[in-house]
Each structure stands twice: as structure tokens, then as C-alpha cells.
Amino acid sequence: MTAVEPATKKKRISKKNKSAWRKTDIQDVEQFLEDQRQEERVGTFADKQDEDLFVVDTSLQNTKATVLSVKQKRKMNAKKPMRSHQALENTSKVQDPIAKRNHVRQKKNGRNIELEVCNPTKPRHRQANSDRAQYYVKLEQRLADKKNKKLAVEKDIWQEVDFRDEIPGLKDEKGWISRDLALHTAGNIGKKVVKTHASLHHKTTKAKKFELPHPGMSYNPAPEDHQALIEQVVEREEGIIKKEQHLKRVTTSMFSKVTPEERDRRRLKEMSQGMEEGEEGSEVDEDVPTNGEKKEDDDEKPYHTINAPVENKKKSKQARRKELKQKELARQTELKRKLKQQTADLIRIKSIRHELDDEEEDLNDLKKRRKQRAEKAKFEPKRLGRHKFEEPDLDLNLPEDIAGNLRNVKTESSLLKDRFHTLQRNNMLPTTKLVSRKKSKVKRFERNSHKEPGVSYNDLKERRRAAAAAAKAAANIKI
């Protein structure tokens, strides 16, 4: 019999301090916990079936081993899951501690790499009778149908539609349901209407968004339409010429032309207007006595201040009584005049009524003209910038330029410019003008090293110009 080895006695260590805890052997506890975790992941032997634990060897029964070709092996490997994705498979048997987990699938931007690499619709990843493969086939079909589908415009996007027409019961003829109440009701029934700012619905002009061109602008117009267009252009040009003549008459023609000598003479006369009076005054001052004589005369005259003293002279009772009588008399006279005026007004009541009627008629005419002017301004372009909008010139082809067909037609306008002027006329763009910038004058200097003694820069320039002209003339002679 073999001797039984005595059980190893655990060494008791003092655990008085925290540093002594490290000496404790916990390897057996860690091994037990690791075994439990492994069983949770893989499962215990009691939970598994016999087919999972044992394999029946049937290699002896097959007398002949089937040899597969390379193509067959590739097909078999294609059915197996990809080895690169094997690490992503979940082999754990541990249940999720959060039963109701919300799995969020983030939307990927750009290319879907996962769909390109792991696409079951491709031959390499296709599995027979796979639901996922059928899902991808249907998905591709839907995307193709969506791409080939044409957009059907069933309604006019510029047409103003009231949302109350689509919801029954919100619009009534009696006006009991206001617009604010209709907006509130539509929001509560799940058909919320986005309320836009009032400025978006405010029309800045009542003019037409697009005006058809004049019939006389056609490449093959009727004679009457072309003649009407010519008359319209001539009338407009005459108005411009008349305006220019008026400005010339009230500005340039008002002043007479004089020679430079006459202009200098007039200026000299204008600048020396007060000098002759000053010379006469200097001659008169010669007769005035000297300072000594003036002092003696001043001593003889009495002294007077600039502001004389004011005496407090009180009115007597008689003067006050007279003043009161005069005031009372003036008041009575004014009262009589007013009574007389009232009597005269009563006599001319009819004429006063006629005057009031005329004044009221003038006011009504003024209101009517202002209203007409405001109505006319609605169709005119507004001033959005520094410049005022001016109607462009009408495009006109003269009778000899009309070809009668599009091949030989002479273009007189630009479609882009026409659309641009239309946007300005409809107050969508501010009126602008082409700005011409003047090129700065470049000052040229001659280097000191290139200067010739006794020759100026202008003389040198003349010499170069003459040499260039001579060379050009010589070239022409050779030709």
C-alpha cells in the first residue's frame, strides 16, 4: 500500500494591514469563476445533445473517396460564411441583461461598403432559397423603378391654394371660423400648416410677370404691325429729342458767347466795383482837420451818452381817462364791423354755398388724381437702388433687314438682356449701370544712363516716332 501524502496545510498569514492582502492566494476562486463563465458561453454537457458531443465515424463504409474538382471546391467554399467575418459572429450563450434593447442602425453616408462586399445577390455570396437574397433582389428592383419613374406635375406650384379648402368644415361662407382658428384646428388634427411671413405674400407690383413682345418684332411681321412699331419708336425718339432741346434751351442757350478779351474785361469790372468809391472817399478825407484840431473841437461840445437816461414820467388821470375812452371806442367799432359782416354773410348765403361746393369738388378731384397716381404706381417699377429704371430701347428691324425666315434673320436683341430687364421691371433686381473706370495715366521717366546730353525727353520721343514712320514707309515700298 502506498503511503497517503499528508494534506498541505495552508499557511496562515497575518492580514492586519492592507499590504498583507496581496499575499492571499485567490487562484482557486478565479478558476471557479472562469469555469462558470465558460459554461455560460458554451453551455454544459447536460444541456447539449448527443449529436453535438459525439461523431459517428463512417469513413470505413465509403469504399471510394469522392475527388472534388477545383470548381466544385470553390462552390462549396462560397456557401460557407466568410472567414473574415467569423470574428463578428456571436458564439456566446449568455443572455442579454437588457431584454428590450433599442438597436439603432445609423444611416451611412456615401457608399454602402457592407452592401458591396457582403451582397447576397452576387454569385459569391448568394445562398439557395435565402430570404435575405430575395430581400436584396426586391430592393434593387425598387431602386431601379424609382430611378426610372418620371416626376408627374399634377398642380401648378405658383398657384395660391387655401388650406381650408382641403379640410372640410373649416371654411364657411358666413365667416364664423377665422383664419387663426382654422390654423389651430388644422394643427390639432394632424395637418399642421406652416405659417409664412406676411411679407412673402405682399406683392410689390401688379405688372405682368411676362409681357409678350410687339407683333412687329417678328422675323416675318405683318405690314401693319411693323408700321405701328416704327411709329412707336419714332414717337419715343421725338420725345427724347424734345427733352434734350428743352434742357439745352434752359441751360446753354441762356448764356451768350463772348470772346476771351470780353470775358476778362467783364471780370475786371466786376472785381473792381467798390474801388472807385474808396478813392473818392480818400479825397474827401483830405479836408478833415488833424488830430490836434479835432481834440480842441471835442472839448467845446457837450458830452452825450449813447444810452440816454430814461425819465419816469407818469400819466395824469386825464390822459388815462382819454386812453380808456379810445380803447372802448375801438372795441365798439370792431363789434359793429363784425355785426355788419354777419349781415352781409346772411345776404350771400347762396354764393357761400357755391364756394363750399367748388372747394369740395376740388378736394374730390385731388383725391381722385392721387388715387389714380397710386394705382398707376403699382404697375411701375420702384426705385430699389441709386439708379431709376428706364425702359430699354425697342428692338426694330428696318424693312430692308427683314428676311422672312429664321435662317437669314438679323438679330437685334439678346434674350438674356431681355430677361434681366424683366426682373428689374418686376422689382426683383435693383437697376444698375455699367461703370466705366478711367485708366490712370502712367508717368514715364527717362533713365539717367539713357539720357543724351542736350536732348530732352520729348525730342527723343519725336525722333523715335519719326524713325518708326520711316521704317513703316520703307516696308510698304518693298511690298
KETI-755471 format. One record per residue (C-alpha): residue in three letters; residue number from 1; x, y, z. Coordinates in steps of 0.1 Angstrom, whole numbers, plus 2048, in hexadecimal, padded with zeros to 3 digits. Example, Ala and Ser with C-alpha at 12.3 -4.5 7.8 and 13.67 -1.06 7.14 Angstrom:
// residues 2
(atom ALA; 1; (87B; 7D3; 84E))
(atom SER; 2; (889; 7F5; 847))
***
This chain:
// residues 479
(atom MET; 1; (800; 800; 800))
(atom THR; 2; (80C; 822; 7F8))
(atom ALA; 3; (80F; 83B; 813))
(atom VAL; 4; (7F6; 856; 812))
(atom GLU; 5; (805; 878; 80E))
(atom PRO; 6; (7FC; 890; 82A))
(atom ALA; 7; (7E5; 8AD; 81F))
(atom THR; 8; (7F8; 8CD; 81A))
(atom LYS; 9; (7EF; 8E5; 836))
(atom LYS; 10; (7E8; 908; 82C))
(atom LYS; 11; (7FF; 921; 83A))
(atom ARG; 12; (7EE; 93A; 84F))
(atom ILE; 13; (7FA; 95D; 849))
(atom SER; 14; (7F2; 97B; 85D))
(atom LYS; 15; (7DA; 992; 84B))
(atom LYS; 16; (7DC; 9AE; 863))
(atom ASN; 17; (7E7; 9C8; 849))
(atom LYS; 18; (7DA; 9CE; 826))
(atom SER; 19; (7FC; 9C6; 817))
(atom ALA; 20; (7F9; 9A3; 824))
(atom TRP; 21; (7DA; 99C; 80F))
(atom ARG; 22; (7F0; 997; 7F0))
(atom LYS; 23; (7FE; 978; 7FF))
(atom THR; 24; (7DC; 966; 7FE))
(atom ASP; 25; (7D9; 94B; 7E3))
(atom ILE; 26; (7B8; 94F; 7D0))
(atom GLN; 27; (7C1; 93A; 7B2))
(atom ASP; 28; (7A8; 91F; 7BA))
(atom VAL; 29; (78C; 939; 7BC))
(atom GLU; 30; (795; 948; 79B))
(atom GLN; 31; (797; 925; 78B))
(atom PHE; 32; (774; 91D; 797))
(atom LEU; 33; (766; 93E; 78A))
(atom GLU; 34; (777; 939; 768))
(atom ASP; 35; (767; 916; 765))
(atom GLN; 36; (745; 925; 76C))
(atom ARG; 37; (749; 940; 752))
(atom GLN; 38; (755; 925; 739))
(atom GLU; 39; (736; 910; 740))
(atom GLU; 40; (720; 92F; 73A))
(atom ARG; 41; (730; 936; 719))
(atom VAL; 42; (732; 912; 70C))
(atom GLY; 43; (719; 900; 721))
(atom THR; 44; (71C; 8E1; 737))
(atom PHE; 45; (71E; 8BD; 72C))
(atom ALA; 46; (6FB; 8B7; 73B))
(atom ASP; 47; (6EB; 8D1; 724))
(atom LYS; 48; (6FB; 8C3; 704))
(atom GLN; 49; (6EE; 8A7; 6EF))
(atom ASP; 50; (701; 887; 6E6))
(atom GLU; 51; (705; 892; 6C2))
(atom ASP; 52; (718; 8B1; 6CE))
(atom LEU; 53; (72F; 89D; 6E5))
(atom PHE; 54; (736; 87E; 6D0))
(atom VAL; 55; (73E; 878; 6AB))
(atom VAL; 56; (737; 857; 699))
(atom ASP; 57; (754; 84C; 685))
(atom THR; 58; (747; 840; 663))
(atom SER; 59; (768; 842; 650))
(atom LEU; 60; (76B; 81C; 64D))
(atom GLN; 61; (749; 818; 63D))
(atom ASN; 62; (754; 82E; 61F))
(atom THR; 63; (769; 818; 609))
(atom LYS; 64; (771; 832; 5F0))
(atom ALA; 65; (77A; 856; 5FA))
(atom THR; 66; (76A; 870; 5E4))
(atom VAL; 67; (783; 888; 5D5))
(atom LEU; 68; (776; 8AB; 5D0))
(atom SER; 69; (782; 8C2; 5B5))
(atom VAL; 70; (78F; 8E5; 5BC))
(atom LYS; 71; (76F; 8F5; 5AF))
(atom GLN; 72; (75A; 8DF; 5C6))
(atom LYS; 73; (76F; 8E8; 5E3))
(atom ARG; 74; (76B; 90D; 5DB))
(atom LYS; 75; (745; 909; 5DA))
(atom MET; 76; (746; 8F7; 5FC))
(atom ASN; 77; (75C; 912; 60B))
(atom ALA; 78; (745; 92D; 5FD))
(atom LYS; 79; (728; 91E; 611))
(atom LYS; 80; (73B; 920; 632))
(atom PRO; 81; (73C; 941; 645))
(atom MET; 82; (75A; 957; 63F))
(atom ARG; 83; (777; 951; 656))
(atom SER; 84; (77E; 977; 659))
(atom HIS; 85; (75C; 97B; 669))
(atom GLN; 86; (75F; 95D; 680))
(atom ALA; 87; (76B; 973; 69D))
(atom LEU; 88; (74B; 987; 69A))
(atom GLU; 89; (735; 969; 6A1))
(atom ASN; 90; (727; 967; 6C4))
(atom THR; 91; (72F; 944; 6D3))
(atom SER; 92; (725; 94E; 6F7))
(atom LYS; 93; (708; 93D; 708))
(atom VAL; 94; (705; 959; 721))
(atom GLN; 95; (6E3; 96A; 720))
(atom ASP; 96; (6E2; 990; 71B))
(atom PRO; 97; (6DC; 9A0; 73D))
(atom ILE; 98; (6C7; 9BB; 72C))
(atom ALA; 99; (6AA; 9A9; 71D))
(atom LYS; 100; (69B; 9C6; 70B))
(atom ARG; 101; (6BA; 9D5; 6FA))
(atom ASN; 102; (6B4; 9F0; 6DF))
(atom HIS; 103; (6CC; 9E7; 6C3))
(atom VAL; 104; (6D2; A07; 6AF))
(atom ARG; 105; (6DF; A02; 68C))
(atom GLN; 106; (6F1; A21; 682))
(atom LYS; 107; (6ED; A2E; 65E))
(atom LYS; 108; (70D; A2C; 64B))
(atom ASN; 109; (718; A49; 634))
(atom GLY; 110; (727; A42; 612))
(atom ARG; 111; (72E; A1E; 607))
(atom ASN; 112; (71F; A01; 61A))
(atom ILE; 113; (73E; 9EC; 61D))
(atom GLU; 114; (72D; 9D0; 630))
(atom LEU; 115; (713; 9CD; 615))
(atom GLU; 116; (72E; 9CC; 5FA))
(atom VAL; 117; (744; 9B2; 60C))
(atom CYS; 118; (729; 99C; 61C))
(atom ASN; 119; (70E; 99E; 601))
(atom PRO; 120; (6FB; 97D; 600))
(atom THR; 121; (6EE; 986; 5DD))
(atom LYS; 122; (711; 981; 5CF))
(atom PRO; 123; (71B; 95D; 5C5))
(atom ARG; 124; (736; 95A; 5DF))
(atom HIS; 125; (71F; 962; 5FC))
(atom ARG; 126; (6FE; 954; 5EF))
(atom GLN; 127; (6EE; 938; 603))
(atom ALA; 128; (6D3; 922; 5F5))
(atom ASN; 129; (6B0; 92A; 601))
(atom SER; 130; (6BC; 946; 617))
(atom ASP; 131; (6A4; 960; 624))
(atom ARG; 132; (6BF; 97A; 626))
(atom ALA; 133; (6C8; 974; 601))
(atom GLN; 134; (6A4; 97A; 5F7))
(atom TYR; 135; (6A3; 99A; 60C))
(atom TYR; 136; (6C1; 9A8; 5FA))
(atom VAL; 137; (6B3; 99F; 5D8))
(atom LYS; 138; (693; 9B1; 5E0))
(atom LEU; 139; (6A6; 9CF; 5EE))
(atom GLU; 140; (6BA; 9D2; 5CD))
(atom GLN; 141; (69A; 9D0; 5BA))
(atom ARG; 142; (689; 9EC; 5CE))
(atom LEU; 143; (6A8; A02; 5CA))
(atom ALA; 144; (6A8; 9FD; 5A4))
(atom ASP; 145; (682; A04; 5A2))
(atom LYS; 146; (687; A24; 5B7))
(atom LYS; 147; (6A3; A30; 5A0))
(atom ASN; 148; (690; A2A; 580))
(atom LYS; 149; (670; A39; 58E))
(atom LYS; 150; (668; A5B; 57F))
(atom LEU; 151; (65D; A78; 595))
(atom ALA; 152; (638; A7F; 58D))
(atom VAL; 153; (62F; AA3; 593))
(atom GLU; 154; (60A; AA3; 59B))
(atom LYS; 155; (606; AC6; 5A8))
(atom ASP; 156; (614; AE9; 5A3))
(atom ILE; 157; (62D; AF1; 5BE))
(atom TRP; 158; (627; B16; 5BA))
(atom GLN; 159; (602; B13; 5BE))
(atom GLU; 160; (5F6; B21; 5E0))
(atom VAL; 161; (5E2; B06; 5F2))
(atom ASP; 162; (5CF; B0B; 612))
(atom PHE; 163; (5D5; AEF; 62B))
(atom ARG; 164; (5B1; AF2; 637))
(atom ASP; 165; (5A4; AE5; 616))
(atom GLU; 166; (5B5; AC3; 61C))
(atom ILE; 167; (5A7; ABE; 640))
(atom PRO; 168; (581; ABC; 640))
(atom GLY; 169; (56F; AD2; 659))
(atom LEU; 170; (58A; AEC; 65E))
(atom LYS; 171; (57E; B05; 643))
(atom ASP; 172; (55B; B13; 644))
(atom GLU; 173; (54A; B2F; 631))
(atom LYS; 174; (53D; B41; 650))
(atom GLY; 175; (560; B46; 65E))
(atom TRP; 176; (55A; B37; 680))
(atom ILE; 177; (57C; B24; 680))
(atom SER; 178; (599; B3C; 67F))
(atom ARG; 179; (5BA; B34; 66E))
(atom ASP; 180; (5CC; B32; 690))
(atom LEU; 181; (5B3; B19; 69D))
(atom ALA; 182; (5B6; B05; 67D))
(atom LEU; 183; (5DC; B04; 681))
(atom HIS; 184; (5D8; AF8; 6A5))
(atom THR; 185; (5BF; ADD; 69B))
(atom ALA; 186; (5D5; AD0; 67E))
(atom GLY; 187; (5F3; ACD; 695))
(atom ASN; 188; (5DF; AB8; 6AF))
(atom ILE; 189; (5D0; AA0; 695))
(atom GLY; 190; (5F3; A97; 687))
(atom LYS; 191; (5F3; AAE; 669))
(atom LYS; 192; (609; ACA; 676))
(atom VAL; 193; (60D; AE8; 65E))
(atom VAL; 194; (62E; AFA; 65E))
(atom LYS; 195; (626; B1F; 663))
(atom THR; 196; (63B; B34; 64C))
(atom HIS; 197; (644; B59; 651))
(atom ALA; 198; (62C; B72; 644))
(atom SER; 199; (648; B83; 630))
(atom LEU; 200; (64A; B64; 619))
(atom HIS; 201; (626; B69; 60E))
(atom HIS; 202; (629; B8E; 609))
(atom LYS; 203; (62B; B97; 5E4))
(atom THR; 204; (642; BB3; 5DB))
(atom THR; 205; (634; BB8; 5B9))
(atom LYS; 206; (614; BB1; 5A6))
(atom ALA; 207; (625; BB0; 584))
(atom LYS; 208; (625; B90; 56F))
(atom LYS; 209; (641; B78; 577))
(atom PHE; 210; (647; B73; 551))
(atom GLU; 211; (63C; B8A; 535))
(atom LEU; 212; (63A; B7E; 512))
(atom PRO; 213; (650; B91; 4FA))
(atom HIS; 214; (641; BA8; 4E0))
(atom PRO; 215; (634; B95; 4C1))
(atom GLY; 216; (649; BAC; 4AB))
(atom MET; 217; (669; B9C; 4BA))
(atom SER; 218; (662; B7B; 4A9))
(atom TYR; 219; (67A; B6E; 48E))
(atom ASN; 220; (65D; B6F; 476))
(atom PRO; 221; (645; B8A; 483))
(atom ALA; 222; (626; B96; 473))
(atom PRO; 223; (62A; BB8; 462))
(atom GLU; 224; (611; BC9; 479))
(atom ASP; 225; (623; BBC; 499))
(atom HIS; 226; (645; BC6; 48C))
(atom GLN; 227; (639; BE9; 483))
(atom ALA; 228; (629; BED; 4A6))
(atom LEU; 229; (64A; BE3; 4B6))
(atom ILE; 230; (65D; BFD; 4A0))
(atom GLU; 231; (644; C18; 4AB))
(atom GLN; 232; (649; C0F; 4CF))
(atom VAL; 233; (66F; C10; 4CC))
(atom VAL; 234; (66D; C32; 4BA))
(atom GLU; 235; (656; C41; 4D4))
(atom ARG; 236; (66D; C36; 4F0))
(atom GLU; 237; (68C; C44; 4DE))
(atom GLU; 238; (67A; C65; 4D8))
(atom GLY; 239; (672; C67; 4FE))
(atom ILE; 240; (697; C62; 506))
(atom ILE; 241; (6A2; C7D; 4ED))
(atom LYS; 242; (688; C95; 4FA))
(atom LYS; 243; (694; C90; 51E))
(atom GLU; 244; (6B8; C96; 513))
(atom GLN; 245; (6AF; CB6; 501))
(atom HIS; 246; (69C; CC3; 51F))
(atom LEU; 247; (6BA; CBC; 536))
(atom LYS; 248; (6D1; CCD; 51D))
(atom ARG; 249; (6BA; CEB; 51B))
(atom VAL; 250; (6B7; CF1; 540))
(atom THR; 251; (6DD; CEB; 547))
(atom THR; 252; (6F5; CF1; 52A))
(atom SER; 253; (6E1; D09; 515))
(atom MET; 254; (6D9; D20; 532))
(atom PHE; 255; (6FD; D2C; 533))
(atom SER; 256; (70D; D40; 516))
(atom LYS; 257; (72F; D37; 508))
(atom VAL; 258; (74A; D51; 50D))
(atom THR; 259; (76E; D53; 502))
(atom PRO; 260; (78A; D4E; 51C))
(atom GLU; 261; (793; D73; 51B))
(atom GLU; 262; (76F; D7D; 523))
(atom ARG; 263; (76D; D63; 53F))
(atom ASP; 264; (78D; D71; 54F))
(atom ARG; 265; (780; D94; 54C))
(atom ARG; 266; (75F; D8B; 55D))
(atom ARG; 267; (770; D79; 579))
(atom LEU; 268; (787; D97; 57F))
(atom LYS; 269; (769; DAE; 580))
(atom GLU; 270; (757; D97; 598))
(atom MET; 271; (775; D93; 5B0))
(atom SER; 272; (77B; DB9; 5B1))
(atom GLN; 273; (758; DC4; 5B9))
(atom GLY; 274; (75F; DD3; 5DC))
(atom MET; 275; (781; DE2; 5D4))
(atom GLU; 276; (775; E03; 5C4))
(atom GLU; 277; (760; E0C; 5E3))
(atom GLY; 278; (77E; E06; 5F9))
(atom GLU; 279; (794; E1D; 5E4))
(atom GLU; 280; (77A; E39; 5E7))
(atom GLY; 281; (777; E34; 60C))
(atom SER; 282; (79D; E38; 610))
(atom GLU; 283; (79C; E59; 5FD))
(atom VAL; 284; (781; E66; 614))
(atom ASP; 285; (794; E5C; 633))
(atom GLU; 286; (7B0; E74; 629))
(atom ASP; 287; (79B; E92; 635))
(atom VAL; 288; (795; E83; 657))
(atom PRO; 289; (7AA; E95; 672))
(atom THR; 290; (7C6; E84; 684))
(atom ASN; 291; (7C5; E73; 6A6))
(atom GLY; 292; (7CF; E92; 6BA))
(atom GLU; 293; (7B4; EA8; 6AB))
(atom LYS; 294; (79A; E8C; 6B0))
(atom LYS; 295; (7A1; E8A; 6D5))
(atom GLU; 296; (79C; EAF; 6DB))
(atom ASP; 297; (77A; EAD; 6C9))
(atom ASP; 298; (76F; E90; 6DE))
(atom ASP; 299; (777; EA2; 6FF))
(atom GLU; 300; (75F; EBE; 6F6))
(atom LYS; 301; (741; EA7; 6EE))
(atom PRO; 302; (72C; E99; 70B))
(atom TYR; 303; (72F; E74; 714))
(atom HIS; 304; (712; E5D; 70A))
(atom THR; 305; (70F; E38; 713))
(atom ILE; 306; (705; E1E; 6FA))
(atom ASN; 307; (6E8; E12; 710))
(atom ALA; 308; (6D6; E31; 71D))
(atom PRO; 309; (6C8; E2F; 740))
(atom VAL; 310; (6A3; E25; 742))
(atom GLU; 311; (68B; E3C; 754))
(atom ASN; 312; (66E; E2D; 768))
(atom LYS; 313; (652; E44; 75C))
(atom LYS; 314; (631; E38; 76A))
(atom LYS; 315; (611; E3E; 757))
(atom SER; 316; (5F7; E54; 766))
(atom LYS; 317; (5D4; E49; 76E))
(atom GLN; 318; (5C7; E5D; 750))
(atom ALA; 319; (5DE; E4B; 738))
(atom ARG; 320; (5D5; E29; 746))
(atom ARG; 321; (5AF; E31; 742))
(atom LYS; 322; (5B5; E3B; 71E))
(atom GLU; 323; (5C8; E1B; 717))
(atom LEU; 324; (5AB; E06; 726))
(atom LYS; 325; (592; E18; 711))
(atom GLN; 326; (5A6; E12; 6F1))
(atom LYS; 327; (5A9; DEC; 6F9))
(atom GLU; 328; (583; DEA; 6FF))
(atom LEU; 329; (57C; DFD; 6DF))
(atom ALA; 330; (593; DE4; 6CB))
(atom ARG; 331; (581; DC7; 6DB))
(atom GLN; 332; (55F; DD4; 6D2))
(atom THR; 333; (56A; DDB; 6AE))
(atom GLU; 334; (577; DB7; 6AB))
(atom LEU; 335; (557; DA9; 6B8))
(atom LYS; 336; (543; DBD; 69F))
(atom ARG; 337; (559; DB1; 683))
(atom LYS; 338; (553; D8D; 68D))
(atom LEU; 339; (52E; D91; 68E))
(atom LYS; 340; (52F; DA2; 66C))
(atom GLN; 341; (543; D85; 65E))
(atom GLN; 342; (52A; D6C; 66C))
(atom THR; 343; (50E; D7E; 65C))
(atom ALA; 344; (520; D7E; 63B))
(atom ASP; 345; (527; D59; 63E))
(atom LEU; 346; (503; D51; 644))
(atom ILE; 347; (4FB; D64; 624))
(atom ARG; 348; (515; D50; 60F))
(atom ILE; 349; (50D; D2D; 61D))
(atom LYS; 350; (507; D1F; 5FA))
(atom SER; 351; (529; D2B; 5EE))
(atom ILE; 352; (53A; D1C; 60D))
(atom ARG; 353; (529; CFB; 606))
(atom HIS; 354; (536; CFC; 5E2))
(atom GLU; 355; (559; D04; 5EF))
(atom LEU; 356; (558; CE6; 607))
(atom ASP; 357; (54B; CCF; 5EC))
(atom ASP; 358; (567; CDB; 5D5))
(atom GLU; 359; (581; CD5; 5F0))
(atom GLU; 360; (573; CB2; 5F7))
(atom GLU; 361; (573; CAA; 5D3))
(atom ASP; 362; (598; CB4; 5D0))
(atom LEU; 363; (5A0; C9E; 5EE))
(atom ASN; 364; (58E; C81; 5DE))
(atom ASP; 365; (5A1; C86; 5BE))
(atom LEU; 366; (5C2; C87; 5D1))
(atom LYS; 367; (5B9; C67; 5E3))
(atom LYS; 368; (5B0; C57; 5C2))
(atom ARG; 369; (5D0; C61; 5B1))
(atom ARG; 370; (5E5; C55; 5CF))
(atom LYS; 371; (5D2; C34; 5CE))
(atom GLN; 372; (5D9; C31; 5A8))
(atom ARG; 373; (5FD; C39; 5AE))
(atom ALA; 374; (600; C1F; 5C9))
(atom GLU; 375; (5EF; C05; 5B3))
(atom LYS; 376; (606; C0D; 596))
(atom ALA; 377; (625; C0B; 5AD))
(atom LYS; 378; (61B; BE6; 5B5))
(atom PHE; 379; (623; BDD; 591))
(atom GLU; 380; (644; BF2; 58F))
(atom PRO; 381; (666; BE5; 59B))
(atom LYS; 382; (671; BF2; 5BC))
(atom ARG; 383; (693; C01; 5C4))
(atom LEU; 384; (6A7; BE6; 5D6))
(atom GLY; 385; (6C9; BF6; 5D3))
(atom ARG; 386; (6DB; C16; 5C8))
(atom HIS; 387; (6CF; C15; 5A5))
(atom LYS; 388; (6AC; C17; 597))
(atom PHE; 389; (69F; BFD; 57F))
(atom GLU; 390; (69D; C08; 55B))
(atom GLU; 391; (68B; BF5; 541))
(atom PRO; 392; (6A4; BE6; 528))
(atom ASP; 393; (6A2; BEF; 503))
(atom LEU; 394; (68A; BDB; 4EE))
(atom ASP; 395; (69A; BC2; 4D6))
(atom LEU; 396; (693; BCC; 4B3))
(atom ASN; 397; (69D; BBD; 492))
(atom LEU; 398; (69B; BD5; 474))
(atom PRO; 399; (686; BC9; 456))
(atom GLU; 400; (6A6; BC1; 442))
(atom ASP; 401; (6B3; BAB; 45F))
(atom ILE; 402; (694; B95; 461))
(atom ALA; 403; (69D; B74; 452))
(atom GLY; 404; (67C; B61; 456))
(atom ASN; 405; (68D; B41; 464))
(atom LEU; 406; (6A1; B38; 483))
(atom ARG; 407; (6C0; B2E; 46F))
(atom ASN; 408; (6C7; B51; 462))
(atom VAL; 409; (6B7; B66; 47E))
(atom LYS; 410; (6CC; B82; 48D))
(atom THR; 411; (6CD; B80; 4B2))
(atom GLU; 412; (6C8; BA1; 4C4))
(atom SER; 413; (6C4; B96; 4E8))
(atom SER; 414; (6D0; B7E; 502))
(atom LEU; 415; (6B9; B66; 515))
(atom LEU; 416; (6CF; B68; 534))
(atom LYS; 417; (6CD; B8E; 535))
(atom ASP; 418; (6A7; B8D; 52F))
(atom ARG; 419; (6A2; B76; 54D))
(atom PHE; 420; (6BA; B8B; 562))
(atom HIS; 421; (6A6; BAB; 55B))
(atom THR; 422; (686; B98; 563))
(atom LEU; 423; (693; B8F; 585))
(atom GLN; 424; (69C; BB4; 58B))
(atom ARG; 425; (679; BBF; 57F))
(atom ASN; 426; (668; BA6; 597))
(atom ASN; 427; (67C; BB4; 5B5))
(atom MET; 428; (691; B94; 5B9))
(atom LEU; 429; (6B3; BA4; 5B1))
(atom PRO; 430; (6C0; BC7; 5B7))
(atom THR; 431; (6C7; BDC; 599))
(atom THR; 432; (6EC; BDE; 591))
(atom LYS; 433; (701; BF0; 578))
(atom LEU; 434; (722; BE7; 567))
(atom VAL; 435; (73E; BF9; 579))
(atom SER; 436; (75B; C04; 563))
(atom ARG; 437; (77B; C08; 576))
(atom LYS; 438; (795; C20; 569))
(atom LYS; 439; (7B8; C12; 566))
(atom SER; 440; (7D1; C24; 57B))
(atom LYS; 441; (7EB; C37; 567))
(atom VAL; 442; (80E; C27; 569))
(atom LYS; 443; (82A; C40; 56F))
(atom ARG; 444; (848; C37; 55A))
(atom PHE; 445; (86B; C42; 563))
(atom GLU; 446; (88B; C3D; 550))
(atom ARG; 447; (8A8; C2D; 562))
(atom ASN; 448; (8C7; C42; 568))
(atom SER; 449; (8DC; C27; 556))
(atom HIS; 450; (8C7; C2B; 537))
(atom LYS; 451; (8C6; C50; 535))
(atom GLU; 452; (8D8; C62; 519))
(atom PRO; 453; (8E9; C83; 522))
(atom GLY; 454; (8D6; CA1; 515))
(atom VAL; 455; (8B7; C8C; 50A))
(atom SER; 456; (896; C8D; 51D))
(atom TYR; 457; (87F; C6F; 521))
(atom ASN; 458; (865; C7E; 50A))
(atom ASP; 459; (87F; C82; 4EE))
(atom LEU; 460; (88A; C5F; 4F2))
(atom LYS; 461; (866; C53; 4F0))
(atom GLU; 462; (861; C66; 4CF))
(atom ARG; 463; (880; C57; 4C1))
(atom ARG; 464; (874; C34; 4C9))
(atom ARG; 465; (852; C3B; 4BA))
(atom ALA; 466; (862; C48; 49A))
(atom ALA; 467; (879; C2A; 498))
(atom ALA; 468; (85B; C12; 49C))
(atom ALA; 469; (848; C25; 480))
(atom ALA; 470; (866; C23; 469))
(atom ALA; 471; (869; BFE; 46F))
(atom LYS; 472; (844; BF8; 468))
(atom ALA; 473; (847; C0C; 448))
(atom ALA; 474; (865; BF8; 43D))
(atom ALA; 475; (852; BD7; 444))
(atom ASN; 476; (835; BE3; 42E))
(atom ILE; 477; (84D; BEC; 412))
(atom LYS; 478; (85C; BC9; 413))
(atom ILE; 479; (83A; BB9; 411))
***
